[in-house]
Amino acid sequence: MPLKPLNIGLVGYGFMGRTHSNAYKRVNDFFDLEYRPVLKAVCGRTEAGAKAFAEKWQYESYETDWRKLIDRKDIDAIDICTPNDTHAPIAIAAAEAGKMVLCEKPLARTLKEAAPMVDAIEKAGVPNTVWYNYRRVPAVTLAKQLIDEGRLGRIYHYRANFLQDWTISADLPQGGAGLWRLDAASAGSGVTGDLLAHCIDTALWLNGSIKNVCATTETFVKERTHTGTGKVEPVKIDDACTFFCRFENGSLGLFESTRYARGHKALYTFEINGEKASIKWDLHDLHRLEYFDYGDPAILRGWKSIHVTDGDHPYMKNWWVPGLQIGYEHTFVHQVADFLQGLSTGKPTSPTFREALETQAVCDAVLDSAEQHKWEDVIQV
Ligand SMILES: NC(=O)c1ccc[n+]([C@@H]2O[C@H](COP(=O)([O-])OP(=O)(O)OC[C@H]3O[C@@H](n4cnc5c(N)ncnc54)[C@H](O)[C@@H]3O)[C@@H](O)[C@H]2O)c1
């Protein structure tokens, strides 16, 4: 039987526009599904750029205004791959037009901006998801499975880092392609919304809700030239953020993120210590899950390095033979596969907008805590 088409309208064709386009193109080659994404239209602000991307990635057409894309009757789903300040207006308009919405993380710049997005999505009742893609690294999905099976027992500690070093140079401007991340007006925040949002999403998924937080932030380079105005302007994002927290399950959390850790490009790591076992994971070695089981005979106890490539491991039966690993881009293929599967089964694709709102609430509490120099409760959403 021919597969049902799902017409995609992609907004933004930078880094994420490429990862998502790649996922749409590959998903049906590896997953048996009822739906097939069709690369119907890509939207960017300049005609030359949008046209070139459409040609390269084989989109059928292009637009230069996202409103026109949303108005089109031949588009089923809007995929938002633009800077954070544009997520809310695009998502709300798309939901109101009855389109499905797939939105890049973080949902928005603040909790206040994100809440009406969730309202619009839920009022429209449209399928939706937020691209916290690290949940779909098979080793991370396996970690979730092990925790849910009770193998760790009571959890005592959750520790996560996301370390980079690409903004150390004071000559780097703020604003513009990629560098919108240094401009608070576009990004909302610095490492908190950009990198810690990933760590928080994974933590909420693996270890449950966070009750309260105590944070500190630093902006090491205080002024940078703004690409838009050409003037040297104050930098209002957090270059680094460290926070500790209490989870609802009684465990303690410790999180650190910075773009000033010389030598680290994208070192996302987490470690979880339970009563019976511990696990740790590292994005630079993403196909491995380290596992220590206190239940092993004493003379054999030690950290195991599980090569997560077996057909029994999450998602892996869809790829190669055991022992052969997959990488970063596959996490997006997995999210598309789950989204398409969800259209058939009616099962929402986690994290939904509603679930991603909780991450936004934690980010807000972290930034408030750093500003107020005190513990902050996380607003329940
Ligand atoms: N899931 C992840 O791991 C991950 C990784 C990187 C970025 N992101 C998120 O993805 C989003 C995009 O980040 P990126 O790294 O792809 O940025 P990018 O700078 O590489 O690309 C952004 C794109 O948006 C376009 N754009 C900006 N304003 C627009 C508008 N009004 N209309 C149409 N197009 C517009 C730009 O021209 C560019 O093509 C951000 O929200 C970011 O936080 C997520």
Ligand as a Chemical Component Dictionary entry (heavy atoms), coordinates in Angstrom:
data_LIG
# 
_chem_comp.id                   LIG 
_chem_comp.type                 NON-POLYMER 
_chem_comp.pdbx_formal_charge   0 
_chem_comp.three_letter_code    LIG 
# 
loop_
_chem_comp_atom.comp_id 
_chem_comp_atom.atom_id 
_chem_comp_atom.alt_atom_id 
_chem_comp_atom.type_symbol 
_chem_comp_atom.charge 
_chem_comp_atom.model_Cartn_x 
_chem_comp_atom.model_Cartn_y 
_chem_comp_atom.model_Cartn_z 
_chem_comp_atom.pdbx_ordinal 
LIG N1  N1  N 0  18.137 20.014 19.211 1  
LIG C1  C1  C 0  19.374 20.446 19.196 2  
LIG O1  O1  O 0  20.298 19.742 19.567 3  
LIG C2  C2  C 0  19.684 21.824 18.694 4  
LIG C3  C3  C 0  20.967 22.136 18.213 5  
LIG C4  C4  C 0  21.192 23.407 17.688 6  
LIG C5  C5  C 0  20.158 24.347 17.687 7  
LIG N2  N2  N 1  18.936 24.023 18.197 8  
LIG C6  C6  C 0  17.830 25.009 18.176 9  
LIG O2  O2  O 0  17.384 25.139 16.830 10 
LIG C7  C7  C 0  17.017 26.492 16.555 11 
LIG C8  C8  C 0  17.830 26.985 15.360 12 
LIG O3  O3  O 0  19.223 26.869 15.671 13 
LIG P1  P1  P 0  20.326 26.657 14.527 14 
LIG O4  O4  O 0  21.557 26.206 15.217 15 
LIG O5  O5  O -1 19.771 25.857 13.421 16 
LIG O6  O6  O 0  20.525 28.178 14.074 17 
LIG P2  P2  P 0  21.124 28.709 12.717 18 
LIG O7  O7  O 0  21.564 30.109 12.976 19 
LIG O8  O8  O 0  22.091 27.724 12.146 20 
LIG O9  O9  O 0  19.859 28.715 11.738 21 
LIG C9  C9  C 0  18.737 29.541 11.969 22 
LIG C10 C10 C 0  17.985 29.690 10.663 23 
LIG O10 O10 O 0  16.806 30.461 10.893 24 
LIG C11 C11 C 0  16.685 31.428 9.839  25 
LIG N3  N3  N 0  15.800 32.483 10.299 26 
LIG C12 C12 C 0  15.986 33.390 11.276 27 
LIG N4  N4  N 0  14.900 34.160 11.405 28 
LIG C13 C13 C 0  14.001 33.723 10.492 29 
LIG C14 C14 C 0  12.680 34.111 10.124 30 
LIG N5  N5  N 0  12.067 35.128 10.727 31 
LIG N6  N6  N 0  12.053 33.435 9.120  32 
LIG C15 C15 C 0  12.656 32.404 8.496  33 
LIG N7  N7  N 0  13.905 31.996 8.796  34 
LIG C16 C16 C 0  14.555 32.655 9.774  35 
LIG C17 C17 C 0  18.119 31.812 9.558  36 
LIG O11 O11 O 0  18.257 32.457 8.317  37 
LIG C18 C18 C 0  18.778 30.429 9.581  38 
LIG O12 O12 O 0  18.573 29.733 8.367  39 
LIG C19 C19 C 0  17.261 27.258 17.858 40 
LIG O13 O13 O 0  16.060 27.371 18.568 41 
LIG C20 C20 C 0  18.240 26.386 18.627 42 
LIG O14 O14 O 0  18.142 26.524 20.029 43 
LIG C21 C21 C 0  18.693 22.784 18.684 44 
# 
loop_
_chem_comp_bond.comp_id 
_chem_comp_bond.atom_id_1 
_chem_comp_bond.atom_id_2 
_chem_comp_bond.value_order 
_chem_comp_bond.pdbx_ordinal 
LIG N1  C1  SING 1  
LIG C1  O1  DOUB 2  
LIG C1  C2  SING 3  
LIG C2  C3  SING 4  
LIG C2  C21 DOUB 5  
LIG C3  C4  DOUB 6  
LIG C4  C5  SING 7  
LIG C5  N2  DOUB 8  
LIG N2  C6  SING 9  
LIG N2  C21 SING 10 
LIG C6  O2  SING 11 
LIG C6  C20 SING 12 
LIG O2  C7  SING 13 
LIG C7  C8  SING 14 
LIG C7  C19 SING 15 
LIG C8  O3  SING 16 
LIG O3  P1  SING 17 
LIG P1  O4  DOUB 18 
LIG P1  O5  SING 19 
LIG P1  O6  SING 20 
LIG O6  P2  SING 21 
LIG P2  O7  DOUB 22 
LIG P2  O8  SING 23 
LIG P2  O9  SING 24 
LIG O9  C9  SING 25 
LIG C9  C10 SING 26 
LIG C10 O10 SING 27 
LIG C10 C18 SING 28 
LIG O10 C11 SING 29 
LIG C11 N3  SING 30 
LIG C11 C17 SING 31 
LIG N3  C12 SING 32 
LIG N3  C16 SING 33 
LIG C12 N4  DOUB 34 
LIG N4  C13 SING 35 
LIG C13 C14 SING 36 
LIG C13 C16 DOUB 37 
LIG C14 N5  SING 38 
LIG C14 N6  DOUB 39 
LIG N6  C15 SING 40 
LIG C15 N7  DOUB 41 
LIG N7  C16 SING 42 
LIG C17 O11 SING 43 
LIG C17 C18 SING 44 
LIG C18 O12 SING 45 
LIG C19 O13 SING 46 
LIG C19 C20 SING 47 
LIG C20 O14 SING 48 
# 
